[in-house]
Amino acid sequence: MHTTMLRIAALAALAFSFSAHAECAFPKAPASIPDGKTASEQEMLEAMNAFKAYNAEVTAFGGCLEEEVKDKPVGSAQLMQLKTMKAKKLNAAVDELQAKAKLFNEQVRIYKGR
């Protein structure tokens, strides 16, 4: 039990140390997805543009994370930890993008089916 608590504390400290140095802002998904049953064409177009911008933000976030890693000395333990954290952050952003895009695409199909 004590060992588990120490590991959790160590992981938390590691996470906070990386977040303190992080300059890459996690991309925010569009606030809402229009209802395909009732949305106007203008609302659907605005949502599509918001998702295109969101996709670009996720791509830029990946590039920013890559820049953070680039400045670290090759072979350092900190570099490996940073790469692992970078991968987790980017995977989380991409997963969220894919989930939100799936919901939006479902509403687009409903909109087009009316």
N, CA, C and O of each residue as an XYZ file, in Angstrom:
456
protein
N       0.827     -1.193      0.000
C       0.000      0.000      0.000
C       0.871      1.257      0.000
O       0.636      2.190     -0.767
N       1.882      1.263      0.875
C       2.770      2.417      0.982
C       3.525      2.631     -0.341
O       3.691      3.766     -0.788
N       3.977      1.544     -0.955
C       4.694      1.627     -2.228
C       3.788      2.190     -3.315
O       4.224      2.999     -4.134
N       2.545      1.770     -3.321
C       1.590      2.265     -4.316
C       1.384      3.766     -4.153
O       1.347      4.502     -5.139
N       1.252      4.214     -2.926
C       1.063      5.640     -2.665
C       2.286      6.443     -3.107
O       2.154      7.543     -3.644
N       3.472      5.886     -2.879
C       4.694      6.571     -3.313
C       4.757      6.668     -4.833
O       5.163      7.693     -5.380
N       4.360      5.608     -5.505
C       4.359      5.628     -6.974
C       3.370      6.657     -7.500
O       3.671      7.393     -8.441
N       2.196      6.707     -6.894
C       1.190      7.683     -7.318
C       1.707      9.091     -7.098
O       1.544      9.953     -7.961
N       2.327      9.334     -5.956
C       2.882     10.654     -5.670
C       3.984     11.017     -6.664
O       4.072     12.158     -7.117
N       4.819     10.040     -6.996
C       5.900     10.287     -7.956
C       5.343     10.612     -9.339
O       5.833     11.520    -10.011
N       4.324      9.874     -9.761
C       3.700     10.145    -11.055
C       3.040     11.518    -11.077
O       3.127     12.240    -12.071
N       2.382     11.875     -9.983
C       1.752     13.191     -9.903
C       2.799     14.296     -9.989
O       2.600     15.291    -10.686
N       3.899     14.125     -9.290
C       4.971     15.119     -9.326
C       5.551     15.246    -10.735
O       5.843     16.346    -11.203
N       5.708     14.115    -11.391
C       6.218     14.122    -12.761
C       5.257     14.857    -13.689
O       5.680     15.666    -14.515
N       3.985     14.578    -13.551
C       2.976     15.229    -14.398
C       2.982     16.733    -14.180
O       2.905     17.499    -15.141
N       3.073     17.164    -12.923
C       3.093     18.590    -12.643
C       4.360     19.246    -13.161
O       4.317     20.391    -13.613
N       5.479     18.553    -13.106
C       6.722     19.151    -13.595
C       6.659     19.356    -15.100
O       7.172     20.352    -15.610
N       6.032     18.420    -15.821
C       5.909     18.593    -17.268
C       4.904     19.688    -17.592
O       5.128     20.478    -18.508
N       3.800     19.746    -16.855
C       2.801     20.764    -17.155
C       3.329     22.156    -16.854
O       2.905     23.128    -17.479
N       4.243     22.263    -15.911
C       4.809     23.574    -15.596
C       5.650     24.093    -16.758
O       5.731     25.304    -16.961
N       6.272     23.208    -17.520
C       7.108     23.609    -18.638
C       6.343     23.679    -19.957
O       6.836     24.248    -20.931
N       5.170     23.116    -19.991
C       4.422     23.022    -21.241
C       3.931     24.391    -21.688
O       3.339     25.135    -20.907
N       4.176     24.707    -22.923
C       3.673     25.937    -23.515
C       2.597     25.625    -24.552
O       1.981     26.543    -25.093
N       2.368     24.370    -24.829
C       1.416     23.955    -25.839
C       0.027     23.865    -25.212
O      -0.206     23.075    -24.297
N      -0.882     24.680    -25.713
C      -2.248     24.679    -25.190
C      -3.039     23.541    -25.822
O      -3.064     23.385    -27.043
N      -3.688     22.745    -24.965
C      -4.508     21.635    -25.447
C      -5.672     22.217    -26.242
O      -6.377     23.092    -25.740
N      -5.889     21.748    -27.480
C      -6.949     22.316    -28.320
C      -8.339     22.056    -27.748
O      -8.617     20.986    -27.208
N      -9.202     23.057    -27.879
C     -10.570     22.938    -27.387
C     -11.496     22.599    -28.546
O     -11.448     23.218    -29.608
N     -12.336     21.603    -28.313
C     -13.325     21.206    -29.312
C     -14.386     22.293    -29.436
O     -14.598     23.060    -28.497
N     -15.051     22.365    -30.581
C     -16.168     23.307    -30.706
C     -17.171     23.086    -29.569
O     -17.423     21.954    -29.159
N     -17.728     24.176    -29.077
C     -18.599     24.123    -27.905
C     -19.859     23.291    -28.130
O     -20.340     22.629    -27.210
N     -20.386     23.322    -29.337
C     -21.618     22.569    -29.585
C     -21.647     22.040    -31.010
O     -20.937     22.512    -31.898
N     -22.491     21.052    -31.182
C     -22.712     20.445    -32.497
C     -24.183     20.666    -32.830
O     -25.055     20.281    -32.051
N     -24.470     21.281    -33.979
C     -25.870     21.537    -34.303
C     -26.659     20.237    -34.495
O     -26.115     19.219    -34.921
N     -27.930     20.300    -34.174
C     -28.833     19.168    -34.345
C     -29.205     19.083    -35.820
O     -29.805     20.011    -36.363
N     -28.858     17.994    -36.460
C     -29.128     17.821    -37.886
C     -30.600     17.865    -38.247
O     -30.941     18.145    -39.396
N     -31.479     17.595    -37.295
C     -32.929     17.604    -37.548
C     -33.474     19.018    -37.689
O     -34.453     19.242    -38.401
N     -32.837     19.981    -37.006
C     -33.398     21.332    -36.968
C     -32.432     22.422    -37.427
O     -32.859     23.562    -37.608
N     -31.166     22.121    -37.619
C     -30.164     23.140    -37.949
C     -30.370     23.703    -39.344
O     -30.813     23.017    -40.266
N     -30.029     24.983    -39.460
C     -30.063     25.623    -40.776
C     -28.780     25.281    -41.529
O     -27.822     24.767    -40.951
N     -28.778     25.571    -42.815
C     -27.580     25.342    -43.616
C     -26.424     26.186    -43.077
O     -25.284     25.727    -43.021
N     -26.729     27.421    -42.683
C     -25.704     28.318    -42.142
C     -25.094     27.741    -40.865
O     -23.877     27.802    -40.689
N     -25.916     27.182    -39.971
C     -25.407     26.584    -38.741
C     -24.502     25.390    -39.035
O     -23.473     25.208    -38.384
N     -24.883     24.592    -40.004
C     -24.066     23.427    -40.369
C     -22.736     23.874    -40.980
O     -21.692     23.285    -40.699
N     -22.778     24.918    -41.817
C     -21.537     25.428    -42.418
C     -20.609     26.029    -41.356
O     -19.393     25.845    -41.406
N     -21.193     26.743    -40.405
C     -20.384     27.311    -39.328
C     -19.741     26.208    -38.485
O     -18.583     26.315    -38.082
N     -20.504     25.157    -38.229
C     -19.961     24.030    -37.462
C     -18.850     23.337    -38.247
O     -17.832     22.949    -37.675
N     -19.044     23.182    -39.558
C     -18.017     22.556    -40.387
C     -16.732     23.382    -40.336
O     -15.640     22.826    -40.216
N     -16.859     24.698    -40.427
C     -15.677     25.564    -40.359
C     -15.022     25.496    -38.984
O     -13.797     25.544    -38.878
N     -15.833     25.385    -37.931
C     -15.289     25.261    -36.580
C     -14.504     23.955    -36.446
O     -13.455     23.926    -35.803
N     -15.007     22.878    -37.049
C     -14.298     21.605    -36.974
C     -13.031     21.613    -37.814
O     -12.046     20.975    -37.446
N     -13.039     22.319    -38.927
C     -11.811     22.456    -39.718
C     -10.751     23.207    -38.910
O      -9.579     22.830    -38.915
N     -11.165     24.264    -38.220
C     -10.228     25.027    -37.384
C      -9.731     24.173    -36.222
O      -8.552     24.214    -35.873
N     -10.628     23.406    -35.632
C     -10.261     22.506    -34.532
C      -9.247     21.480    -35.001
O      -8.274     21.208    -34.297
N      -9.456     20.910    -36.169
C      -8.511     19.948    -36.737
C      -7.137     20.601    -36.918
O      -6.112     19.988    -36.623
N      -7.121     21.831    -37.398
C      -5.857     22.554    -37.574
C      -5.183     22.803    -36.220
O      -3.957     22.746    -36.117
N      -5.983     23.080    -35.185
C      -5.425     23.295    -33.844
C      -4.798     22.014    -33.295
O      -3.751     22.058    -32.648
N      -5.438     20.877    -33.553
C      -4.879     19.596    -33.094
C      -3.562     19.325    -33.815
O      -2.598     18.863    -33.204
N      -3.522     19.609    -35.097
C      -2.289     19.433    -35.867
C      -1.183     20.350    -35.339
O      -0.039     19.923    -35.184
N      -1.526     21.603    -35.066
C      -0.549     22.554    -34.524
C      -0.087     22.131    -33.128
O       1.079     22.315    -32.777
N      -0.993     21.568    -32.337
C      -0.661     21.077    -31.007
C       0.399     19.974    -31.116
O       1.357     19.952    -30.343
N       0.225     19.067    -32.072
C       1.222     18.014    -32.291
C       2.572     18.593    -32.662
O       3.604     18.117    -32.188
N       2.577     19.614    -33.505
C       3.820     20.271    -33.888
C       4.479     20.977    -32.712
O       5.702     20.956    -32.568
N       3.666     21.596    -31.881
C       4.187     22.275    -30.687
C       4.829     21.268    -29.734
O       5.918     21.506    -29.214
N       4.154     20.154    -29.512
C       4.708     19.118    -28.643
C       6.026     18.588    -29.189
O       6.958     18.311    -28.434
N       6.093     18.452    -30.500
C       7.327     17.974    -31.136
C       8.469     18.963    -30.910
O       9.608     18.555    -30.686
N       8.170     20.247    -30.966
C       9.187     21.279    -30.725
C       9.709     21.212    -29.293
O      10.897     21.430    -29.052
N       8.820     20.912    -28.340
C       9.248     20.791    -26.944
C      10.276     19.671    -26.783
O      11.237     19.805    -26.025
N      10.070     18.585    -27.491
C      10.948     17.418    -27.390
C      12.273     17.677    -28.094
O      13.315     17.187    -27.659
N      12.237     18.434    -29.164
C      13.409     18.664    -29.999
C      14.572     19.304    -29.246
O      15.732     19.066    -29.583
N      14.276     20.104    -28.242
C      15.326     20.839    -27.536
C      16.016     20.047    -26.426
O      16.969     20.542    -25.825
N      15.560     18.841    -26.146
C      16.132     18.046    -25.050
C      17.327     17.241    -25.549
O      17.356     16.834    -26.710
N      18.315     17.007    -24.681
C      19.485     16.210    -25.061
C      19.092     14.768    -25.416
O      18.300     14.140    -24.714
N      19.645     14.269    -26.493
C      19.353     12.912    -26.944
C      19.858     11.903    -25.917
O      20.967     12.032    -25.399
N      19.033     10.897    -25.630
C      19.429      9.826    -24.736
C      19.171     10.098    -23.269
O      19.411      9.221    -22.438
N      18.696     11.269    -22.922
C      18.448     11.561    -21.513
C      17.162     10.874    -21.052
O      16.242     10.652    -21.839
N      17.121     10.551    -19.782
C      15.921      9.931    -19.206
C      14.749     10.901    -19.299
O      13.610     10.487    -19.515
N      15.026     12.173    -19.137
C      13.972     13.177    -19.219
C      13.378     13.208    -20.626
O      12.176     13.422    -20.783
N      14.200     13.000    -21.642
C      13.713     12.982    -23.014
C      12.719     11.846    -23.219
O      11.676     12.043    -23.842
N      13.028     10.670    -22.708
C      12.119      9.525    -22.859
C      10.795      9.786    -22.144
O       9.727      9.461    -22.663
N      10.873     10.373    -20.953
C       9.655     10.701    -20.210
C       8.834     11.752    -20.956
O       7.609     11.659    -21.030
N       9.514     12.741    -21.500
C       8.839     13.797    -22.238
C       8.175     13.244    -23.494
O       7.051     13.624    -23.821
N       8.863     12.349    -24.199
C       8.277     11.741    -25.392
C       7.028     10.938    -25.039
O       6.039     10.968    -25.771
N       7.076     10.224    -23.920
C       5.920      9.447    -23.480
C       4.749     10.378    -23.164
O       3.619     10.122    -23.579
N       5.019     11.448    -22.436
C       3.963     12.410    -22.107
C       3.427     13.077    -23.366
O       2.223     13.305    -23.486
N       4.314     13.390    -24.302
C       3.907     14.009    -25.565
C       2.960     13.093    -26.319
O       1.931     13.532    -26.831
N       3.310     11.840    -26.381
C       2.474     10.872    -27.088
C       1.100     10.754    -26.429
O       0.082     10.684    -27.118
N       1.072     10.733    -25.111
C      -0.206     10.638    -24.398
C      -1.071     11.868    -24.638
O      -2.276     11.750    -24.860
N      -0.462     13.043    -24.594
C      -1.208     14.282    -24.822
C      -1.757     14.333    -26.243
O      -2.921     14.672    -26.457
N      -0.906     13.993    -27.215
C      -1.342     14.033    -28.599
C      -2.422     12.987    -28.854
O      -3.401     13.268    -29.545
N      -2.259     11.796    -28.311
C      -3.280     10.758    -28.471
C      -4.608     11.202    -27.880
O      -5.660     10.941    -28.464
N      -4.579     11.865    -26.735
C      -5.806     12.348    -26.114
C      -6.482     13.395    -27.000
O      -7.704     13.385    -27.150
N      -5.698     14.290    -27.584
C      -6.255     15.321    -28.468
C      -6.859     14.698    -29.720
O      -7.950     15.081    -30.142
N      -6.163     13.750    -30.308
C      -6.652     13.095    -31.523
C      -7.898     12.259    -31.214
O      -8.850     12.255    -31.994
N      -7.894     11.560    -30.092
C      -9.064     10.766    -29.705
C     -10.292     11.656    -29.537
O     -11.384     11.316    -29.993
N     -10.103     12.799    -28.879
C     -11.229     13.713    -28.687
C     -11.707     14.262    -30.027
O     -12.910     14.352    -30.269
N     -10.772     14.628    -30.893
C     -11.129     15.126    -32.227
C     -11.945     14.085    -32.977
O     -12.983     14.410    -33.552
N     -11.492     12.847    -32.978
C     -12.199     11.793    -33.703
C     -13.598     11.555    -33.142
O     -14.549     11.356    -33.898
N     -13.721     11.575    -31.823
C     -15.028     11.361    -31.194
C     -15.992     12.491    -31.542
O     -17.147     12.239    -31.887
N     -15.523     13.736    -31.453
C     -16.375     14.890    -31.764
C     -16.718     14.921    -33.250
O     -17.848     15.242    -33.618
N     -15.752     14.591    -34.103
C     -16.003     14.576    -35.546
C     -17.026     13.504    -35.902
O     -17.855     13.702    -36.791
N     -16.970     12.376    -35.213
C     -17.958     11.319    -35.458
C     -19.361     11.818    -35.126
O     -20.302     11.589    -35.885
N     -19.500     12.502    -33.988
C     -20.806     13.057    -33.608
C     -21.287     14.086    -34.626
O     -22.461     14.097    -34.997
N     -20.383     14.945    -35.073
C     -20.750     15.946    -36.066
C     -21.163     15.288    -37.376
O     -22.159     15.682    -37.983
N     -20.402     14.286    -37.815
C     -20.727     13.609    -39.068
C     -22.093     12.916    -39.012
O     -22.803     12.847    -40.015
N     -22.450     12.405    -37.831
C     -23.781     11.809    -37.671
C     -24.863     12.874    -37.886
O     -25.886     12.609    -38.518
N     -24.630     14.062    -37.362
C     -25.603     15.147    -37.531
C     -25.644     15.636    -38.976
O     -26.700     16.040    -39.462
N     -24.513     15.602    -39.662
C     -24.487     15.975    -41.076
C     -25.329     14.984    -41.885
O     -26.088     15.388    -42.767
N     -25.197     13.704    -41.588
C     -26.007     12.700    -42.297
C     -27.503     12.921    -42.040
O     -28.317     12.803    -42.956
N     -27.855     13.237    -40.811
C     -29.253     13.510    -40.481
C     -29.721     14.759    -41.243
O     -30.821     14.780    -41.795
N     -28.890     15.777    -41.265
C     -29.222     17.023    -41.970
C     -29.449     16.757    -43.460
O     -30.424     17.228    -44.046
N     -28.541     16.003    -44.054
C     -28.654     15.722    -45.489
C     -29.832     14.805    -45.804
O     -30.341     14.814    -46.925
N     -30.262     14.021    -44.833
C     -31.371     13.101    -45.040
C     -32.740     13.751    -44.923
O     -33.748     13.098    -45.192
N     -32.806     15.009    -44.534
C     -34.112     15.654    -44.386
C     -34.704     16.036    -45.714
O     -35.802     16.589    -45.765
